[in-house]
Amino acid sequence: MASLEHGENNKSLMKSSKRTAKVQVLEQDLTIEKSHVFYGT
């Protein structure tokens, strides 16, 4: 049973790390757009 629970924990960890990676990419896109507007390119 312990190993089963461990597997579930790993799944949720992977999900959360994927989510943070998505957020980081979105934030990068936003800053790139802002710099484009700022520099007028």
Rosetta blueprint (number, residue, H / E / L):
1 M L
2 A H
3 S H
4 L H
5 E H
6 H H
7 G H
8 E H
9 N H
10 N H
11 K H
12 S H
13 L H
14 M H
15 K H
16 S H
17 S H
18 K H
19 R H
20 T H
21 A H
22 K H
23 V H
24 Q H
25 V H
26 L H
27 E H
28 Q H
29 D H
30 L H
31 T H
32 I H
33 E H
34 K H
35 S H
36 H H
37 V H
38 F H
39 Y H
40 G L
41 T L
